């Protein structure tokens, strides 16, 4: 989203990316955020540290299990597929929506079921967003979609901040239209909507989807390979313009 691809094409400027190293760490973080929300990890950590925990009883500090819950994945690209595989390991039912439906063999392999966008919004216990930011996906999740979600539902975004209308999200969280949100990305990074920082039913992290040592090294090596291929006159891998 930081490069004008159309302008680069017009000027004959080669642009590449490094898609492979980002998949696993982003999928891992997605599941981590899901667990942080459902088991209230960040919230209870804060309460313990600030001596505000109200009790240790059997019915105190309860969260939710992932097993048998419905995870709705919006965007079934490489990261969406990786999240689906991880969700299956937790015994979740995975439904998905994508601009183009994947083939039936791959659906069976991933143990996922296609759903229309509206049906996914209403049927999911948890929604995980994995779409690129385009004109079509800007504010893809706004007040209408949030109102369609179950009141107990939670949303996770590790794609791009502007895919969610943050004002609408704050409203939905404040008034119980949805139960929680975990966000790795924000509309105006590094600025974060102040209300998102105040709410107890949010988990926020500073765009760390690919933030592992292993991923950073692999990204650098893949970028170097792209550059070497360009200057040696070879076919440039991972070319987007």
HELIX and SHEET records of a PDB file:
HELIX    1   1 UNK A    5  UNK A   10  1                                   6    
HELIX    2   2 UNK A   22  UNK A   38  1                                  17    
HELIX    3   3 UNK A   41  UNK A   49  1                                   9    
HELIX    4   4 UNK A   78  UNK A   89  1                                  12    
HELIX    5   5 UNK A  104  UNK A  110  1                                   7    
HELIX    6   6 UNK A  117  UNK A  123  1                                   7    
HELIX    7   7 UNK A  143  UNK A  148  1                                   6    
HELIX    8   8 UNK A  161  UNK A  163  5                                   3    
HELIX    9   9 UNK A  166  UNK A  174  1                                   9    
HELIX   10  10 UNK A  194  UNK A  198  1                                   5    
HELIX   11  11 UNK A  213  UNK A  231  1                                  19    
SHEET    1   A 7 UNK A 112  UNK A 114  0                                        
SHEET    2   A 7 UNK A  93  UNK A  97  1                                        
SHEET    3   A 7 UNK A  70  UNK A  74  1                                        
SHEET    4   A 7 UNK A 126  UNK A 129  1                                        
SHEET    5   A 7 UNK A 154  UNK A 157  1                                        
SHEET    6   A 7 UNK A 180  UNK A 183  1                                        
SHEET    7   A 7 UNK A 202  UNK A 204  1                                        
END                                                                             
